[in-house]
Amino acid sequence: MKIKNTLTYSLLFCLIFLMSCGPAKMNSTWTKDNYVNRDYGKIAVIGISKNLNSRTVFEQDAVKLLRENGINAVEGIGLFPPTGGEKMRTAKEYIKIIKEQNLDGVLTMALIDSQESDRYEPGETVYIPSYYRVGRYIVRRYNTIDTPGYYRSSKSFLIEAVLYNVKGELVEGKETMVWTGQSSLVDPSSVASASKSFTKQMVNQLLGDGIITVAQ
């Protein structure tokens, strides 16, 4: 009976461990009603940012993960390079590039909000033992040292990904958005770590939910 109980607890622990270590996914998502035709032959991944380094890192990481899972993805910076200044492409220009490159999907990533806050970290009480003699006996007592609390600055970034289905005839004003997902990153140590964290969540969500499938 004892062995059986031990085995049961071990299996339960393993199950809980596996569930807690599942694929990292996004904080919130939305999918268009009656979304079908989810197989894509070629997807352009576009980082929307004025910072070219950030854009490049995010695009490269996302494309790498998608390709590792059999999705034909390309970096958007080569197809949609920065225009310079405040000039914006027109809808007709975007449609022209999409058709020329035979794209049937466009996946964008953009920082939509950032917040900085101060979080109070309470101090700690440390107990340090000390010893002294009383007659024939050694007596132990504890001295306490209180460390002060402090405020720590924390910065969070809200990043949104949007998938557009650009199959078929494209015209200005046609609604092509089929999926969005958002995730918050708290105190990322660098652009590289932020990119790896977000793109992993994004790709896990897209593939895990069957939002993107390999074209047959």
N, C-alpha and C positions, 0 to 999 in steps of 0.2 A: 504493500500500500504506500509506503514511504517513497519507494522508487517511482511509482506511478504518479504520485503528487509532484515529485521533483521534476519528472519529465513534462508534466502538464504546465507547471510554472515556467519551465525553460522555453517551451513552445510559445506560451503566451508572451513571454518577454521578447522573443525573436519577432513575433508578429507586430508587437507595439513598436519595436525598433525599426522594422522595415516600413511601417506606416509613417513614422515620424521622419524618415529619411527619404521620402518620396521626392520626385522631381520638383524643383523650385518653380513656382508659377507666379502669375501676376496678381496684384491686389484686386483688380476689378476688370471686367471685360464686357463687351456688348457685341452681339452678332445679329446681323440683319435677318428679319423674318423670312422664312422660305428661301434661305440661302442654299443654292445648289451649284453644281458645276465647279467643284472645289479643286480640281486638278489643274496645275499650272505648268506650262512649258518653259516659261522664262519670267523671272521676277526681278525687278530692279529694286535694290534696297537703298533708300535715300535718308541720310541724316540731315535734318534741317537745323543748321547752325551757322553762324557767322565765323565761328572758330573752326578753321580748316583741319586742325589737328584732331579736335574732338569728333568732327564729322567723319574723318578718315578712319579713326580707331573704331567707332561704332559700326560703320559700314563693313569694315573688314571682319570684325568679330561675328557680326550677324551672317554675312555671306559664308564665312567658314563653317559655322554651325549648320546652316541650311544645306550646304553642299555635302557635308558629312552625312546628312540624312537623305541624300538622293534628290534634293531640290535644286534645279538649275537657277542659281541666283547670281546676280552681277552687282558690282558696286555702282551706285548711282553717280558718284562724283565724275566718272568718266563720260557718262551720258548727259548729265545735267550739271556741268561745271559752273562755278560761281560766275555771275554776270558782271560783277563789279559795281561799286557804288550802290545806288538805290534802285537801279533798273530792275524791273520784274518781267519775267516772261509772260506772254499772253497765253490764253487757253489754246489758241491755234498752234502756237509754237510747241507747247507740251504735247499736243495730239500728234503733231508732225514727228517729233522725236520718238514717241511711243510706237507709231506705225513703222517708222524706219528701222527701229531696233527689234521689231517683232515681239514686243512685250505683251504679255497678257495679265500681268500683275505688277502692282507698285506697292511697296511697303515702306512707309515713312516712320521716322523716329524723331521726336522733338521734345525739348525741355519746355514744359508749360507752366511751371511754378517752382519757386524756391523760397524757403523760409528759414530764418535763423532764430533760435530761441536759447534761453539760458535755463539749464536744468540744475536744481539744487542737489548736490551730493552730500548727504549727512555725514558727520564725523563718526569716528569709531571709538569705543572704549577698549583699551588694551590693558590686560591684567598681567603684571609682572611679579612672579613669586620672589620672595626674599626670606631668608632664614636667620634666626638668632637663637642664642642659648638662654634658657631659663633653668638655672640649677643644673640638674642632670639631663634635661630634655632639650631637644632641638625643636623649635617652634617655627612653623611656616605661616607666613601671611602674604597677602597680595597687595601690591601697590597699583593704583590705577592711573593711567595716563589717557586723557581725553584728547583726541585729535580734532581739530576744528573742521566744520563743514565748509563747503565751497560751492561756487557756481561754475558750471562747465557749459561752454557754448556748444551748441549742436546745430548742424545745418542739414536740412533735408531737401531733396530734389524730387519733383514729380515729373516723370517722363511718360509720354504717351506714344504708342505705336498705332498706326492706322493702315489697314490693308484695303487697297482699291482693286476691284476686278475690272480690268480694261479690255476684256474680250469683246469681240464683235465690233459693230460700227460705233465710233466715238463722235459725239457732237458736243458743242458747248452747252453747258447746263445739264448734261446727263448725269444722274446720280450713280456713282460707281463705288462708293464706300460700302464695304460689306462687314467689316470687323474693326473694333478698337479695343485697346488694352492699356491699362495704366499701372504703374508701379512706383512706389516711393523708395528712394535710396537715402539712408541716413548716414552722414559722415563718411562718405567714400574716401579712401586714402588717396586716390588719384583718378584721372580720367580713365586709365586702363582698367582699374578695378571696378569702376562704375559701369564701364562698357561690358565687361565680362559678366557682371552680375545681372544687368538688365537684359542683355541679348540672350543669355541662358534662359531666363524666365520667359522671355517673349517666344523663343523658338520652342521651348517645352510646351507652352500653352497652345501655340498654333498647331503643332503636330499632334500633341496629346488630345486636343479637342477635334482633330480632323478638319481644322479650318483651311489648311493647305495640305494637299495630297500630291503625290508624284504623278505627273501626266503619263497616261498610258499610250 
